[in-house]
Amino acid sequence: MDLNQILFGYYPYIALAVLVIGSVLRFDREQYTWRTGSSQLLRRRQLVAGSVMFHVGVLAIFAGHFVGLLTPIAVFDALGVPHGAKQMLAIVAGGAAGTLCLAGGLLLLHRRLFDPRIRKTSSFGDTAILVLLMAQLCLGLATIPVSLQHRDGHEMLKFMTWAQGVFTFRPGIAEQIADVHWIFKAHLTLGLTILLVFPFTRLVHMLSAPVWYLNRRGWQLVRTKRALPRRPEPAAPVYPPIQAARPDLRSAAE
């Protein structure tokens, strides 16, 4: 069994199984941890700038990968979209989204590493997943020069066939990308690894749309400098007086 078969024939199913089962178990048993753990109160300005760029870029990248890899090739052929045009669209749009996402992610990573208060409140997983995402973005952007050497879209067809073969359980699918450039293989392997650790990181909030907030009873903490009336202390309990024993009963007992 060669390494290519292990990484692109078996590893995708391991990563996807852990992604699905781990996410379900975490949502069922640890809903309190199903959150981002925002540090906005500690440093807001850099968070807003970095978060907007990062999330816009991530959404664009996710949509591009999902549509580009999992849309059947016959659909593009039926629509008359040339493979070369699709390749160039992926390069231009993916490059712009990746650059935007990388810039925002570096801002988020910078504040998490170099702000003492945020660093103290951050877990190892919070920082590690950001580092993995930045490495994945760098690998993705590094594939652009290689992709420009194959403008006919032939290499793109290999990745589409592989991705669709994984979801349709097609045997021997790893052979489709056996001869692609190593940078693509590194990008795919790290992407699968991120899916593998996904349920154990703050990334799980991506699976939750904030629709529950529409019907949730809210509460608000208010800070004020006004003197508030003191609550009265509870009165001491009053016990009934002890009744003296009846003389006739006392004499009888004697």
Secondary structure as a PSIPRED ss2 file (coil, helix, strand):
# PSIPRED VFORMAT (PSIPRED V4.0)

   1 M C   1.000  0.000  0.000
   2 D C   1.000  0.000  0.000
   3 L H   0.000  1.000  0.000
   4 N H   0.000  1.000  0.000
   5 Q H   0.000  1.000  0.000
   6 I H   0.000  1.000  0.000
   7 L H   0.000  1.000  0.000
   8 F H   0.000  1.000  0.000
   9 G H   0.000  1.000  0.000
  10 Y H   0.000  1.000  0.000
  11 Y H   0.000  1.000  0.000
  12 P H   0.000  1.000  0.000
  13 Y H   0.000  1.000  0.000
  14 I H   0.000  1.000  0.000
  15 A H   0.000  1.000  0.000
  16 L H   0.000  1.000  0.000
  17 A H   0.000  1.000  0.000
  18 V H   0.000  1.000  0.000
  19 L H   0.000  1.000  0.000
  20 V H   0.000  1.000  0.000
  21 I H   0.000  1.000  0.000
  22 G H   0.000  1.000  0.000
  23 S H   0.000  1.000  0.000
  24 V H   0.000  1.000  0.000
  25 L H   0.000  1.000  0.000
  26 R H   0.000  1.000  0.000
  27 F H   0.000  1.000  0.000
  28 D H   0.000  1.000  0.000
  29 R H   0.000  1.000  0.000
  30 E C   1.000  0.000  0.000
  31 Q H   0.000  1.000  0.000
  32 Y H   0.000  1.000  0.000
  33 T H   0.000  1.000  0.000
  34 W C   1.000  0.000  0.000
  35 R C   1.000  0.000  0.000
  36 T C   1.000  0.000  0.000
  37 G C   1.000  0.000  0.000
  38 S C   1.000  0.000  0.000
  39 S C   1.000  0.000  0.000
  40 Q C   1.000  0.000  0.000
  41 L C   1.000  0.000  0.000
  42 L C   1.000  0.000  0.000
  43 R C   1.000  0.000  0.000
  44 R H   0.000  1.000  0.000
  45 R H   0.000  1.000  0.000
  46 Q H   0.000  1.000  0.000
  47 L H   0.000  1.000  0.000
  48 V H   0.000  1.000  0.000
  49 A H   0.000  1.000  0.000
  50 G H   0.000  1.000  0.000
  51 S H   0.000  1.000  0.000
  52 V H   0.000  1.000  0.000
  53 M H   0.000  1.000  0.000
  54 F H   0.000  1.000  0.000
  55 H H   0.000  1.000  0.000
  56 V H   0.000  1.000  0.000
  57 G H   0.000  1.000  0.000
  58 V H   0.000  1.000  0.000
  59 L H   0.000  1.000  0.000
  60 A H   0.000  1.000  0.000
  61 I H   0.000  1.000  0.000
  62 F H   0.000  1.000  0.000
  63 A H   0.000  1.000  0.000
  64 G H   0.000  1.000  0.000
  65 H H   0.000  1.000  0.000
  66 F H   0.000  1.000  0.000
  67 V H   0.000  1.000  0.000
  68 G H   0.000  1.000  0.000
  69 L H   0.000  1.000  0.000
  70 L H   0.000  1.000  0.000
  71 T C   1.000  0.000  0.000
  72 P C   1.000  0.000  0.000
  73 I H   0.000  1.000  0.000
  74 A H   0.000  1.000  0.000
  75 V H   0.000  1.000  0.000
  76 F H   0.000  1.000  0.000
  77 D H   0.000  1.000  0.000
  78 A H   0.000  1.000  0.000
  79 L H   0.000  1.000  0.000
  80 G C   1.000  0.000  0.000
  81 V C   1.000  0.000  0.000
  82 P C   1.000  0.000  0.000
  83 H H   0.000  1.000  0.000
  84 G H   0.000  1.000  0.000
  85 A H   0.000  1.000  0.000
  86 K H   0.000  1.000  0.000
  87 Q H   0.000  1.000  0.000
  88 M H   0.000  1.000  0.000
  89 L H   0.000  1.000  0.000
  90 A H   0.000  1.000  0.000
  91 I H   0.000  1.000  0.000
  92 V H   0.000  1.000  0.000
  93 A H   0.000  1.000  0.000
  94 G H   0.000  1.000  0.000
  95 G H   0.000  1.000  0.000
  96 A H   0.000  1.000  0.000
  97 A H   0.000  1.000  0.000
  98 G H   0.000  1.000  0.000
  99 T H   0.000  1.000  0.000
 100 L H   0.000  1.000  0.000
 101 C H   0.000  1.000  0.000
 102 L H   0.000  1.000  0.000
 103 A H   0.000  1.000  0.000
 104 G H   0.000  1.000  0.000
 105 G H   0.000  1.000  0.000
 106 L H   0.000  1.000  0.000
 107 L H   0.000  1.000  0.000
 108 L H   0.000  1.000  0.000
 109 L H   0.000  1.000  0.000
 110 H H   0.000  1.000  0.000
 111 R H   0.000  1.000  0.000
 112 R H   0.000  1.000  0.000
 113 L H   0.000  1.000  0.000
 114 F H   0.000  1.000  0.000
 115 D C   1.000  0.000  0.000
 116 P H   0.000  1.000  0.000
 117 R H   0.000  1.000  0.000
 118 I H   0.000  1.000  0.000
 119 R H   0.000  1.000  0.000
 120 K H   0.000  1.000  0.000
 121 T H   0.000  1.000  0.000
 122 S C   1.000  0.000  0.000
 123 S C   1.000  0.000  0.000
 124 F H   0.000  1.000  0.000
 125 G H   0.000  1.000  0.000
 126 D H   0.000  1.000  0.000
 127 T H   0.000  1.000  0.000
 128 A H   0.000  1.000  0.000
 129 I H   0.000  1.000  0.000
 130 L H   0.000  1.000  0.000
 131 V H   0.000  1.000  0.000
 132 L H   0.000  1.000  0.000
 133 L H   0.000  1.000  0.000
 134 M H   0.000  1.000  0.000
 135 A H   0.000  1.000  0.000
 136 Q H   0.000  1.000  0.000
 137 L H   0.000  1.000  0.000
 138 C H   0.000  1.000  0.000
 139 L H   0.000  1.000  0.000
 140 G H   0.000  1.000  0.000
 141 L H   0.000  1.000  0.000
 142 A H   0.000  1.000  0.000
 143 T H   0.000  1.000  0.000
 144 I H   0.000  1.000  0.000
 145 P H   0.000  1.000  0.000
 146 V H   0.000  1.000  0.000
 147 S H   0.000  1.000  0.000
 148 L C   1.000  0.000  0.000
 149 Q C   1.000  0.000  0.000
 150 H C   1.000  0.000  0.000
 151 R C   1.000  0.000  0.000
 152 D C   1.000  0.000  0.000
 153 G C   1.000  0.000  0.000
 154 H H   0.000  1.000  0.000
 155 E H   0.000  1.000  0.000
 156 M H   0.000  1.000  0.000
 157 L H   0.000  1.000  0.000
 158 K H   0.000  1.000  0.000
 159 F H   0.000  1.000  0.000
 160 M H   0.000  1.000  0.000
 161 T H   0.000  1.000  0.000
 162 W H   0.000  1.000  0.000
 163 A H   0.000  1.000  0.000
 164 Q H   0.000  1.000  0.000
 165 G H   0.000  1.000  0.000
 166 V H   0.000  1.000  0.000
 167 F H   0.000  1.000  0.000
 168 T C   1.000  0.000  0.000
 169 F C   1.000  0.000  0.000
 170 R C   1.000  0.000  0.000
 171 P C   1.000  0.000  0.000
 172 G C   1.000  0.000  0.000
 173 I H   0.000  1.000  0.000
 174 A H   0.000  1.000  0.000
 175 E H   0.000  1.000  0.000
 176 Q H   0.000  1.000  0.000
 177 I H   0.000  1.000  0.000
 178 A C   1.000  0.000  0.000
 179 D C   1.000  0.000  0.000
 180 V C   1.000  0.000  0.000
 181 H C   1.000  0.000  0.000
 182 W H   0.000  1.000  0.000
 183 I H   0.000  1.000  0.000
 184 F H   0.000  1.000  0.000
 185 K H   0.000  1.000  0.000
 186 A H   0.000  1.000  0.000
 187 H H   0.000  1.000  0.000
 188 L H   0.000  1.000  0.000
 189 T H   0.000  1.000  0.000
 190 L H   0.000  1.000  0.000
 191 G H   0.000  1.000  0.000
 192 L H   0.000  1.000  0.000
 193 T H   0.000  1.000  0.000
 194 I H   0.000  1.000  0.000
 195 L H   0.000  1.000  0.000
 196 L H   0.000  1.000  0.000
 197 V H   0.000  1.000  0.000
 198 F H   0.000  1.000  0.000
 199 P H   0.000  1.000  0.000
 200 F H   0.000  1.000  0.000
 201 T C   1.000  0.000  0.000
 202 R H   0.000  1.000  0.000
 203 L H   0.000  1.000  0.000
 204 V H   0.000  1.000  0.000
 205 H H   0.000  1.000  0.000
 206 M H   0.000  1.000  0.000
 207 L H   0.000  1.000  0.000
 208 S C   1.000  0.000  0.000
 209 A C   1.000  0.000  0.000
 210 P C   1.000  0.000  0.000
 211 V C   1.000  0.000  0.000
 212 W H   0.000  1.000  0.000
 213 Y H   0.000  1.000  0.000
 214 L H   0.000  1.000  0.000
 215 N H   0.000  1.000  0.000
 216 R C   1.000  0.000  0.000
 217 R C   1.000  0.000  0.000
 218 G C   1.000  0.000  0.000
 219 W C   1.000  0.000  0.000
 220 Q C   1.000  0.000  0.000
 221 L C   1.000  0.000  0.000
 222 V C   1.000  0.000  0.000
 223 R C   1.000  0.000  0.000
 224 T C   1.000  0.000  0.000
 225 K C   1.000  0.000  0.000
 226 R C   1.000  0.000  0.000
 227 A C   1.000  0.000  0.000
 228 L C   1.000  0.000  0.000
 229 P C   1.000  0.000  0.000
 230 R C   1.000  0.000  0.000
 231 R C   1.000  0.000  0.000
 232 P C   1.000  0.000  0.000
 233 E C   1.000  0.000  0.000
 234 P C   1.000  0.000  0.000
 235 A C   1.000  0.000  0.000
 236 A C   1.000  0.000  0.000
 237 P C   1.000  0.000  0.000
 238 V C   1.000  0.000  0.000
 239 Y C   1.000  0.000  0.000
 240 P C   1.000  0.000  0.000
 241 P C   1.000  0.000  0.000
 242 I C   1.000  0.000  0.000
 243 Q C   1.000  0.000  0.000
 244 A C   1.000  0.000  0.000
 245 A C   1.000  0.000  0.000
 246 R C   1.000  0.000  0.000
 247 P H   0.000  1.000  0.000
 248 D H   0.000  1.000  0.000
 249 L H   0.000  1.000  0.000
 250 R H   0.000  1.000  0.000
 251 S H   0.000  1.000  0.000
 252 A H   0.000  1.000  0.000
 253 A H   0.000  1.000  0.000
 254 E C   1.000  0.000  0.000
